[in-house]
Amino acid sequence: MSLAAWEYGDPPKTGEMPDDPMGARAGEAAEDSGGERARRPGVLLLHGLMGRASHWAPTARWLSERRRAVALDQRGHGQSQKPEQAAYTREAYVEDAEAAVAQLGLDPVVLIGHAMGALTAWQLAARRPDLVCGLIICDMRASALGAASQREWESWFKAWPLPFATLADVRKWFGEDDPWVERPNPSRGEFYAEVMHEGSDGWRPVFDPEQMLKTRETWVYDAHWEELTQVRCPALVVRGLDGELGRAESQEMVRVLPHGQYAEVADAGHLVHYDQPDAWRAAIEPFLDGFSD
């Protein structure tokens, strides 16, 4: 399966990736003018369910000032392939991330994952401690979510008023009208606008909702505490105070991790890095500075 990976660094050359609004280069290493980046571990950024690599652009931009920063479009997402009969298992996602680290020469790597991407990150860290030197887990629960959660997601997908006539309609529905939105959230609207593409009848997601449900059902029925105990590298658990990961569970995750640390971001929900990008940076940068050389 072919996956798209985006390395953030120097601006793209003229004529390169003209359809990429984020100015990232696919599958190409950005030049390191000062040599400092070469002395720091690379970073692989893994988005959550329904996300895409470009969601990491603001984070990757400042990361790329001091280290290699690569974001992966995971299988079924973004510009990566979405074969109907492909495996959308936990094993497949972890193997994809492992292959990306190896093929891009990122090891030893710091993994930064949001939601599903965080689960992939800690599963890879547990499986390949030789590849991973640091881990940031953003708003992902280790507890089993159960069948009721999966049914809620099935109903939610059916409630989407597809196709959307305009991107403004996308932003309004996901930022205001979606029944899951407790109060207006413009950053949420922007997040979902980023995963829509225009077709002949309007705007639809770049992913297949059925594949997303298939992907999700491979983790929601299981707890993932045992894998946390197997993570040997330093790990930072970050939660938005209004996110899906509660304080008690997040602190238990920190306790279970052999080298766990904790950070929280105020006025942020599940999309921590979108809701409060400056506070997100302040939360994770000190941890990353521990991997200076």
C-alpha distance (Angstrom), angle and dihedral (degrees) to the residues before:
residue distance angle dihedral
M1 . . .
S2 3.80 . .
L3 3.81 116.6 .
A4 3.80 129.6 -170.3
A5 3.80 118.2 -127.7
W6 3.78 123.7 -174.2
E7 3.77 123.4 -154.7
Y8 3.79 115.9 -160.4
G9 3.75 120.2 -149.3
D10 3.79 133.3 88.5
P11 3.83 115.6 26.4
P12 3.82 113.8 -90.3
K13 3.77 119.2 -93.3
T14 3.80 119.8 -105.9
G15 3.78 110.4 -73.0
E16 3.81 93.5 13.3
M17 3.79 118.2 130.0
P18 3.83 93.4 -17.9
D19 3.78 91.9 179.4
D20 3.80 94.0 56.0
P21 3.82 109.2 96.4
M22 3.79 92.2 -173.4
G23 3.81 94.3 63.8
A24 3.80 94.8 -125.9
R25 3.77 126.7 143.9
A26 3.77 120.8 -126.4
G27 3.77 117.4 -131.8
E28 3.82 94.2 -15.9
A29 3.77 129.2 110.2
A30 3.79 115.7 -124.1
E31 3.78 115.1 -129.1
D32 3.79 118.9 -99.2
S33 3.77 108.0 -139.0
G34 3.79 98.5 -177.2
G35 3.79 104.1 32.0
E36 3.81 92.1 -128.4
R37 3.80 92.7 110.5
A38 3.79 91.0 56.8
R39 3.82 90.0 61.9
R40 3.79 94.4 52.8
P41 3.80 127.5 73.3
G42 3.78 114.3 -99.2
V43 3.79 120.9 -115.2
L44 3.80 127.6 -132.2
L45 3.80 114.3 -162.6
L46 3.80 118.4 -154.4
H47 3.81 119.8 -165.4
G48 3.78 126.0 -146.6
L49 3.79 131.2 -108.0
M50 3.84 110.4 -50.0
G51 3.81 90.4 8.5
R52 3.77 131.2 117.0
A53 3.79 139.4 -151.2
S54 3.81 93.5 -97.7
H55 3.80 89.5 65.5
W56 3.79 85.3 73.7
A57 3.82 95.2 53.0
P58 3.84 97.8 108.4
T59 3.81 92.0 46.7
A60 3.79 93.3 43.4
R61 3.79 92.2 49.8
W62 3.80 94.5 62.3
L63 3.79 92.4 36.5
S64 3.80 90.3 55.4
E65 3.79 91.0 60.3
R66 3.81 89.3 74.2
R67 3.81 107.7 15.6
R68 3.79 143.5 15.4
A69 3.79 110.0 -78.3
V70 3.79 120.8 -167.9
A71 3.81 126.8 175.1
L72 3.79 121.0 -160.6
D73 3.79 128.3 -145.3
Q74 3.78 97.7 -142.9
R75 3.79 122.0 -141.0
G76 3.79 112.4 -68.4
H77 3.80 91.2 17.7
G78 3.80 139.0 94.6
Q79 3.79 113.3 -23.5
S80 3.79 95.5 -20.8
Q81 3.78 119.9 108.1
K82 3.80 119.8 -82.3
P83 3.82 107.0 -162.9
E84 3.78 111.4 -177.5
Q85 3.79 93.6 -137.0
A86 3.81 97.2 41.9
A87 3.79 122.0 118.5
Y88 3.79 113.7 -98.0
T89 3.79 94.7 -175.3
R90 3.78 130.3 132.1
E91 3.80 88.7 -109.3
A92 3.80 91.6 55.2
Y93 3.80 94.1 50.2
V94 3.80 92.4 47.9
E95 3.80 92.0 47.8
D96 3.81 90.0 51.3
A97 3.80 91.8 53.4
E98 3.80 91.0 45.6
A99 3.80 90.6 51.7
A100 3.82 91.4 48.3
V101 3.81 91.8 53.4
A102 3.79 91.8 49.1
Q103 3.80 98.7 41.9
L104 3.80 94.1 46.1
G105 3.81 92.9 45.6
L106 3.80 93.7 -123.7
D107 3.79 99.4 140.5
P108 2.90 128.5 151.8
V109 3.78 82.9 44.0
V110 3.78 137.8 179.0
L111 3.79 108.9 -137.6
I112 3.81 119.5 -149.3
G113 3.77 113.8 -171.4
H114 3.78 134.8 176.9
A115 3.82 120.0 -153.9
M116 3.84 107.5 -47.0
G117 3.80 88.4 11.4
A118 3.81 89.2 56.7
L119 3.80 90.8 54.1
T120 3.80 89.7 50.4
A121 3.79 88.8 48.7
W122 3.79 96.6 52.8
Q123 3.79 92.1 42.7
L124 3.80 89.5 53.8
A125 3.81 91.4 45.2
A126 3.81 89.4 52.8
R127 3.78 92.7 46.5
R128 3.82 99.5 42.8
P129 3.81 110.9 27.4
D130 3.80 87.9 163.0
L131 3.83 90.4 65.8
V132 3.81 100.9 41.2
C133 3.80 124.5 64.3
G134 3.82 99.1 167.7
L135 3.79 140.7 16.2
I136 3.81 136.1 -159.6
I137 3.81 116.6 -167.3
C138 3.80 114.0 -163.7
D139 3.81 119.0 -164.0
M140 3.80 101.0 -36.4
R141 3.78 123.8 137.3
A142 3.79 123.5 -135.9
S143 3.81 93.4 -157.8
A144 3.79 124.2 91.5
L145 3.81 111.0 -96.9
G146 3.80 96.0 -159.1
A147 3.79 139.6 -151.3
A148 3.81 95.1 -58.8
S149 3.78 90.2 60.6
Q150 3.79 91.6 51.8
R151 3.81 91.3 50.1
E152 3.80 90.0 50.9
W153 3.78 90.3 54.3
E154 3.81 91.9 48.6
S155 3.81 89.8 53.3
W156 3.79 91.7 45.0
F157 3.79 93.6 54.9
K158 3.80 89.9 50.1
A159 3.82 89.3 53.5
W160 3.81 93.9 60.2
P161 3.83 107.8 113.0
L162 3.82 94.7 -131.7
P163 2.91 131.1 -143.8
F164 3.80 101.9 36.5
A165 3.80 113.2 -148.4
T166 3.81 94.5 -142.6
L167 3.79 140.6 3.5
A168 3.78 87.1 -109.6
D169 3.81 87.4 61.9
V170 3.81 89.1 51.1
R171 3.80 91.6 52.1
K172 3.79 92.7 46.7
W173 3.79 96.3 48.0
F174 3.80 97.0 46.6
G175 3.80 93.3 36.9
E176 3.81 99.0 43.8
D177 3.82 118.8 -3.3
D178 3.80 102.2 46.2
P179 3.84 107.8 108.2
W180 3.81 88.2 -131.9
V181 3.83 90.9 63.0
E182 3.81 111.1 93.6
R183 3.80 94.7 -173.5
P184 3.81 133.6 1.9
N185 3.79 110.7 -67.4
P186 3.84 114.4 -178.7
S187 3.81 93.3 -178.3
R188 3.81 89.6 58.9
G189 3.78 89.4 52.7
E190 3.80 90.2 51.6
F191 3.80 91.0 47.7
Y192 3.80 92.3 57.5
A193 3.79 94.1 40.4
E194 3.81 86.1 61.9
V195 3.83 91.5 61.5
M196 3.81 97.0 50.2
H197 3.79 128.0 94.5
E198 3.79 129.8 -168.4
G199 3.79 120.8 -111.7
S200 3.78 134.1 172.6
D201 3.81 92.1 -80.2
G202 3.81 100.1 38.4
W203 3.80 139.3 -80.8
R204 3.80 122.4 -21.1
P205 3.83 133.8 165.9
V206 3.80 118.6 -83.5
F207 3.81 87.6 -131.1
D208 3.79 132.6 64.5
P209 3.83 109.2 -110.9
E210 3.81 89.8 -147.7
Q211 3.80 90.1 57.3
M212 3.79 89.4 49.5
L213 3.80 90.9 53.9
K214 3.81 90.1 46.6
T215 3.81 89.4 51.0
R216 3.79 93.0 47.5
E217 3.79 95.7 49.6
T218 3.81 89.2 62.6
W219 3.80 91.5 70.6
V220 3.82 111.6 19.9
Y221 3.80 95.7 78.4
D222 3.80 94.7 52.5
A223 3.78 135.9 65.5
H224 3.81 117.6 -131.7
W225 3.79 103.9 -158.0
E226 3.80 95.6 114.7
E227 3.79 91.4 59.2
L228 3.80 90.4 52.6
T229 3.81 89.8 57.8
Q230 3.82 88.6 56.7
V231 3.82 95.1 56.8
R232 3.81 104.9 106.4
C233 3.80 100.2 178.8
P234 3.83 126.7 81.5
A235 3.81 109.0 -78.7
L236 3.80 131.8 -167.3
V237 3.81 120.6 -156.4
V238 3.81 112.1 -155.6
R239 3.78 125.1 -171.8
G240 3.76 134.9 179.1
L241 3.79 109.2 -129.3
D242 3.81 89.1 -126.3
G243 3.79 95.3 37.9
E244 3.79 133.1 108.7
L245 3.81 95.9 -95.6
G246 3.79 110.0 80.8
R247 3.79 124.2 -143.4
A248 3.81 95.5 -113.5
E249 3.79 93.9 50.6
S250 3.79 93.4 43.8
Q251 3.78 91.8 51.7
E252 3.80 90.5 48.1
M253 3.81 87.9 52.7
V254 3.80 88.9 53.2
R255 3.80 90.0 49.9
V256 3.82 92.7 49.5
L257 3.80 94.0 47.8
P258 3.82 109.2 87.0
H259 3.82 90.6 -134.2
G260 3.78 102.6 19.2
Q261 3.79 128.1 160.9
Y262 3.80 131.3 -177.2
A263 3.80 137.1 -137.5
E264 3.77 133.7 165.8
V265 3.79 133.5 -163.9
A266 3.80 120.6 -145.0
D267 3.81 121.9 -136.5
A268 3.79 90.8 18.1
G269 3.78 130.7 119.2
H270 3.78 129.7 -167.6
L271 3.82 92.4 -50.8
V272 3.79 92.5 63.0
H273 3.81 97.4 162.9
Y274 3.81 90.8 48.8
D275 3.81 98.2 41.8
Q276 3.81 97.3 48.5
P277 3.82 110.7 10.7
D278 3.81 95.3 168.7
A279 3.80 94.0 47.9
W280 3.81 89.5 44.7
R281 3.79 89.5 55.2
A282 3.81 91.3 47.6
A283 3.81 89.8 51.5
I284 3.80 97.6 51.5
E285 3.80 105.3 28.8
P286 3.83 96.4 76.9
F287 3.80 89.3 52.3
L288 3.81 91.4 49.6
D289 3.79 91.0 48.0
G290 3.79 86.7 65.8
F291 3.80 87.4 71.6
S292 3.78 96.0 59.4
D293 3.76 100.5 136.8
